[in-house]
Amino acid sequence: MKYRSVSAIPGIEFSVIGFGSWALGDTSGWHGSSDAESIATIHRALDCGVTLFDTAPVYGFGGSQRVLGQALKGQRDKITLASKCGLLWDDNKVIRRDLSAEAVRQDVETSLLRLQTDHLDLLQLHWPDHDTPLEETARALRDVIESGKVRMVGVTNFSIQDTEALAKLVPVVSYQGLYNLLERNPDSYHNITLEYRTEREILPYCREKGLAFLPYSPLFQGLLTGRFSVNSRFGSDDVRSANPKLTGPDFARYVQVCDELKGIAADAGLNLTHLALAWLCSDPTVTSVLCGAHRPAQIADNAAAADVELSAAIRVQIEELLIRNGL
């Protein structure tokens, strides 16, 4: 495993392959995920040198945090634990954005209970909430930092303008955004409009400010593993069935590009997963790639990508292919 640090977060080294926890456990909504195998997967991640674990209250409606907390017993001092706040849900599991002071404090308290810890290393605002003044959110963030329950604050899916506005009120040390080979400047995620363009705006901003950049969905929810065909379908019990990019008219185009990328990977002696993750890791602005996994073999394969070095020629081939396909 390789490790990186950033100027905004002195004293912490992040594994370049991190662990994204959306797919953990029985309640995750990911097909085939179970509590027992998820715990085994987390233990394998630790064995592979993964030190950054990222979760959120809304993942599995508390289930991801519960499983992660159980698996990390006795390991807390060895890892950097990141969670989020700002997405609440009702009894019908209808989700709403809420970055009110009360909601921030509630998310922190319930997260600490589920994760069985007394502090979060990084608390990230999950999505912007334009109905709550940033000043109110920032007051709550300062409170949880002063209490020792949160060490640092980051943002996820924020516009540059909102990120800068928040940074004037409370230190912001990280940015988490959608980024992978096929989604370099995406305008949506699961039909949710994105207020930023990753490669065009966020990466230069993180370089300038010395922030950690944490890309999520680095394998495009499994598409960049190369296991899908144009005939692949997702059942109603799989959260990917709600992603129009994987179920709509663009899906066949994405699969075709993946097939071409597999050829580049094969010529380099790699599989597509390693090519896609190594492409992200080769950018020094990328601090830790948040890889989802719910089986031990998956995270072990992801972690191996940390040791892959892409030649300049391979990177040129990839860039030319993406440009030809309008990506």
C-alpha positions as CSV (number, residue, x, y, z in Angstrom):
1,M,0.0,0.0,0.0
2,K,1.1,3.6,-0.7
3,Y,0.2,6.6,1.5
4,R,-0.3,10.3,0.8
5,S,-0.6,13.4,2.9
6,V,-1.9,16.9,2.2
7,S,-0.9,20.3,3.6
8,A,-4.4,20.9,5.0
9,I,-4.2,17.8,7.2
10,P,-0.7,17.7,8.8
11,G,0.2,14.5,10.6
12,I,-2.1,12.1,8.8
13,E,-1.2,9.8,6.0
14,F,-4.0,8.3,3.9
15,S,-3.8,5.0,2.1
16,V,-4.2,5.7,-1.6
17,I,-6.8,3.0,-1.7
18,G,-9.5,3.8,0.8
19,F,-12.7,2.0,1.8
20,G,-16.1,3.2,0.8
21,S,-18.8,1.7,3.0
22,W,-22.1,2.2,1.2
23,A,-22.3,-1.5,0.2
24,L,-21.8,-2.9,3.7
25,G,-24.3,-5.2,5.4
26,D,-27.7,-6.7,5.2
27,T,-29.5,-3.3,4.8
28,S,-27.2,-1.7,2.2
29,G,-29.4,-2.2,-0.8
30,W,-26.5,-3.8,-2.7
31,H,-27.2,-7.3,-4.0
32,G,-25.4,-10.1,-2.2
33,S,-24.1,-8.0,0.7
34,S,-24.3,-9.4,4.2
35,D,-23.1,-8.4,7.7
36,A,-20.8,-11.3,8.2
37,E,-19.1,-11.1,4.8
38,S,-18.8,-7.3,5.1
39,I,-17.0,-7.6,8.5
40,A,-14.6,-10.1,6.9
41,T,-14.1,-7.6,4.1
42,I,-13.2,-4.8,6.5
43,H,-10.7,-7.1,8.3
44,R,-9.1,-7.9,4.9
45,A,-8.9,-4.2,4.1
46,L,-7.0,-3.7,7.3
47,D,-4.6,-6.5,6.4
48,C,-4.0,-4.9,3.0
49,G,-2.9,-1.6,4.6
50,V,-6.1,0.4,4.1
51,T,-6.3,3.2,6.7
52,L,-9.2,5.4,5.5
53,F,-12.7,4.2,6.1
54,D,-15.5,6.4,4.8
55,T,-19.2,5.9,5.8
56,A,-22.4,7.9,6.3
57,P,-25.5,7.6,8.5
58,V,-27.8,7.1,5.4
59,Y,-25.8,4.1,4.0
60,G,-28.1,1.2,4.8
61,F,-30.1,3.6,7.0
62,G,-27.5,3.2,9.8
63,G,-26.5,-0.4,8.8
64,S,-23.2,0.6,7.3
65,Q,-22.0,2.4,10.4
66,R,-23.2,-0.4,12.7
67,V,-21.3,-3.0,10.7
68,L,-18.2,-0.9,10.4
69,G,-18.2,-0.1,14.1
70,Q,-18.4,-3.8,15.0
71,A,-15.6,-4.7,12.6
72,L,-13.3,-2.0,13.8
73,K,-13.3,-2.9,17.5
74,G,-9.7,-2.8,18.7
75,Q,-8.5,-1.1,15.5
76,R,-9.7,2.4,16.0
77,D,-6.3,3.9,16.6
78,K,-4.9,2.4,13.4
79,I,-7.4,4.1,11.0
80,T,-8.8,7.4,9.9
81,L,-12.6,7.3,10.2
82,A,-14.6,9.6,8.0
83,S,-18.4,10.0,8.1
84,K,-21.0,12.5,6.9
85,C,-24.0,14.5,7.9
86,G,-27.0,16.2,6.4
87,L,-29.2,13.4,5.0
88,L,-32.0,12.4,7.2
89,W,-34.8,9.9,6.6
90,D,-38.3,9.2,7.8
91,D,-40.1,6.0,8.8
92,N,-40.8,5.3,5.1
93,K,-37.1,5.8,4.3
94,V,-37.7,9.0,2.3
95,I,-34.5,11.0,2.4
96,R,-34.2,14.7,2.8
97,R,-31.3,17.1,3.0
98,D,-30.9,18.9,6.3
99,L,-27.8,20.7,7.5
100,S,-29.5,22.5,10.3
101,A,-27.6,22.7,13.6
102,E,-29.9,20.2,15.2
103,A,-29.5,17.7,12.3
104,V,-25.7,18.1,12.3
105,R,-25.5,17.3,16.0
106,Q,-28.0,14.5,15.7
107,D,-25.9,12.9,12.9
108,V,-22.7,13.1,14.9
109,E,-24.3,11.6,18.1
110,T,-26.0,8.7,16.3
111,S,-22.8,8.1,14.2
112,L,-20.6,7.8,17.3
113,L,-23.0,5.3,18.9
114,R,-23.2,3.1,15.8
115,L,-19.5,3.3,15.1
116,Q,-18.7,2.6,18.8
117,T,-16.2,5.5,19.0
118,D,-15.8,8.7,20.8
119,H,-14.8,10.9,17.8
120,L,-14.9,11.1,14.0
121,D,-11.6,12.1,12.4
122,L,-13.4,13.7,9.4
123,L,-17.1,14.9,9.3
124,Q,-18.2,15.7,5.7
125,L,-21.3,17.6,4.7
126,H,-23.0,15.0,2.4
127,W,-25.0,17.3,0.1
128,P,-25.6,21.0,0.0
129,D,-28.8,22.2,1.8
130,H,-29.7,25.5,0.3
131,D,-32.6,25.9,2.8
132,T,-30.2,26.2,5.7
133,P,-27.8,29.2,6.1
134,L,-24.2,28.1,6.0
135,E,-23.6,30.2,9.1
136,E,-26.0,27.9,11.1
137,T,-24.3,24.8,9.8
138,A,-20.9,26.2,10.6
139,R,-21.9,27.0,14.2
140,A,-22.8,23.4,14.8
141,L,-19.6,22.2,13.1
142,R,-17.5,24.5,15.4
143,D,-19.5,23.1,18.4
144,V,-18.8,19.4,17.6
145,I,-15.1,20.2,16.9
146,E,-14.7,22.1,20.2
147,S,-16.4,19.1,22.0
148,G,-13.8,16.8,20.7
149,K,-16.4,14.6,18.9
150,V,-15.1,15.7,15.4
151,R,-11.5,16.5,14.5
152,M,-11.9,17.9,11.0
153,V,-14.5,19.0,8.5
154,G,-14.9,18.3,4.7
155,V,-17.5,18.6,2.0
156,T,-19.1,16.3,-0.5
157,N,-20.8,17.3,-3.7
158,F,-20.6,21.0,-2.9
159,S,-20.1,23.8,-5.5
160,I,-16.8,25.7,-5.4
161,Q,-18.8,28.8,-4.3
162,D,-20.4,27.0,-1.3
163,T,-17.1,25.3,-0.4
164,E,-15.3,28.7,-0.3
165,A,-18.1,30.3,1.7
166,L,-18.0,27.5,4.3
167,A,-14.2,27.7,4.5
168,K,-14.5,31.3,5.7
169,L,-16.6,30.1,8.6
170,V,-14.8,26.8,9.6
171,P,-11.7,25.1,8.3
172,V,-12.4,22.8,5.4
173,V,-9.7,20.1,4.8
174,S,-11.2,17.8,2.2
175,Y,-13.5,17.4,-0.8
176,Q,-15.3,14.2,-1.8
177,G,-16.7,14.1,-5.3
178,L,-17.8,11.8,-8.1
179,Y,-14.8,10.9,-10.3
180,N,-13.8,8.0,-12.5
181,L,-12.5,7.2,-16.0
182,L,-16.0,7.5,-17.5
183,E,-17.3,10.4,-15.3
184,R,-14.6,13.0,-15.3
185,N,-16.9,16.1,-15.3
186,P,-20.3,14.5,-14.6
187,D,-23.3,16.7,-14.4
188,S,-25.5,14.2,-12.4
189,Y,-25.4,11.3,-10.1
190,H,-28.4,8.9,-9.8
191,N,-30.5,11.7,-11.4
192,I,-29.3,14.2,-8.9
193,T,-27.9,17.3,-10.5
194,L,-24.3,18.0,-9.5
195,E,-23.2,21.6,-8.8
196,Y,-19.6,21.1,-9.7
197,R,-17.4,19.7,-12.4
198,T,-14.7,17.4,-10.9
199,E,-11.8,17.6,-13.3
200,R,-12.4,21.1,-14.5
201,E,-13.1,22.7,-11.1
202,I,-12.5,20.6,-8.1
203,L,-9.1,19.1,-8.8
204,P,-7.5,22.5,-9.4
205,Y,-9.1,23.9,-6.3
206,C,-7.8,21.0,-4.1
207,R,-4.3,21.5,-5.5
208,E,-4.4,25.2,-4.8
209,K,-5.8,24.9,-1.3
210,G,-3.9,21.7,-0.3
211,L,-7.1,19.8,0.4
212,A,-7.5,16.1,0.4
213,F,-9.5,14.9,-2.7
214,L,-11.5,11.7,-2.2
215,P,-13.1,10.4,-5.3
216,Y,-16.2,8.2,-4.8
217,S,-17.6,5.6,-7.3
218,P,-14.1,5.1,-8.8
219,L,-15.3,2.0,-10.6
220,F,-18.6,3.5,-11.7
221,Q,-20.6,1.2,-9.4
222,G,-18.9,-1.9,-10.9
223,L,-19.0,-1.0,-14.5
224,L,-15.2,-0.4,-14.6
225,T,-14.6,-3.9,-13.4
226,G,-15.3,-5.0,-17.0
227,R,-17.9,-7.6,-15.8
228,F,-20.9,-6.1,-17.5
229,S,-22.2,-6.6,-21.0
230,V,-24.8,-4.7,-22.9
231,N,-27.3,-7.3,-21.7
232,S,-26.6,-6.8,-18.0
233,R,-29.6,-5.9,-15.9
234,F,-29.9,-5.0,-12.2
235,G,-32.7,-6.3,-10.1
236,S,-35.0,-4.2,-8.0
237,D,-33.1,-5.3,-4.9
238,D,-29.9,-3.6,-6.2
239,V,-29.4,0.1,-5.7
240,R,-27.8,0.3,-9.1
241,S,-31.2,-0.2,-10.7
242,A,-31.9,3.4,-9.7
243,N,-28.9,4.8,-11.6
244,P,-30.1,5.9,-15.1
245,K,-26.6,5.7,-16.5
246,L,-26.6,2.0,-15.9
247,T,-30.2,1.4,-17.0
248,G,-30.8,4.0,-19.8
249,P,-29.7,4.5,-23.4
250,D,-26.1,5.5,-22.5
251,F,-25.4,2.2,-20.8
252,A,-24.4,0.4,-24.1
253,R,-22.0,3.2,-24.9
254,Y,-20.3,3.0,-21.6
255,V,-20.0,-0.8,-21.9
256,Q,-18.4,-0.3,-25.4
257,V,-15.8,2.1,-24.0
258,C,-15.1,-0.4,-21.2
259,D,-14.5,-3.1,-23.7
260,E,-11.9,-0.8,-25.5
261,L,-10.3,0.0,-22.1
262,K,-10.0,-3.7,-21.4
263,G,-7.8,-3.9,-24.5
264,I,-5.5,-1.2,-23.3
265,A,-5.4,-2.9,-19.9
266,A,-4.6,-6.3,-21.4
267,D,-1.7,-4.8,-23.4
268,A,-0.3,-3.5,-20.1
269,G,-0.7,-6.8,-18.4
270,L,-3.6,-5.5,-16.2
271,N,-7.2,-6.1,-15.6
272,L,-9.7,-3.2,-16.1
273,T,-10.2,-2.7,-12.3
274,H,-6.5,-2.1,-11.8
275,L,-6.3,0.2,-14.9
276,A,-9.2,2.3,-13.6
277,L,-7.9,2.6,-10.1
278,A,-4.3,3.2,-11.1
279,W,-5.4,5.9,-13.4
280,L,-6.9,7.7,-10.4
281,C,-3.9,7.0,-8.2
282,S,-1.5,8.4,-10.8
283,D,-2.8,11.9,-10.2
284,P,-1.1,13.3,-7.1
285,T,-4.1,15.4,-6.4
286,V,-6.1,12.3,-5.7
287,T,-5.5,11.5,-2.0
288,S,-7.4,8.3,-1.4
289,V,-9.7,6.5,-3.8
290,L,-12.8,5.3,-2.0
291,C,-13.4,1.8,-3.2
292,G,-16.6,0.0,-2.3
293,A,-16.5,-3.7,-1.4
294,H,-18.5,-6.2,0.4
295,R,-16.4,-9.3,-0.2
296,P,-12.8,-9.9,0.9
297,A,-11.5,-10.7,-2.6
298,Q,-12.9,-7.4,-3.9
299,I,-11.0,-5.2,-1.5
300,A,-7.8,-7.2,-1.9
301,D,-8.0,-6.8,-5.6
302,N,-8.7,-3.1,-5.2
303,A,-5.8,-2.6,-2.8
304,A,-3.4,-4.3,-5.2
305,A,-4.0,-1.4,-7.7
306,A,-2.0,0.9,-5.3
307,D,1.2,-0.8,-6.6
308,V,0.4,-0.4,-10.3
309,E,2.4,2.2,-12.2
310,L,0.9,3.4,-15.5
311,S,3.4,4.5,-18.2
312,A,3.0,7.8,-19.9
313,A,2.2,5.9,-23.2
314,I,-0.7,4.1,-21.5
315,R,-2.1,7.3,-20.1
316,V,-2.0,8.8,-23.6
317,Q,-3.9,5.9,-25.0
318,I,-6.5,6.2,-22.3
319,E,-6.9,9.9,-22.9
320,E,-7.2,9.5,-26.7
321,L,-9.8,6.8,-26.2
322,L,-11.9,8.9,-23.8
323,I,-11.7,12.0,-26.1
324,R,-12.8,10.0,-29.1
325,N,-15.8,8.9,-27.1
326,G,-16.7,12.3,-25.8
327,L,-15.7,11.5,-22.2
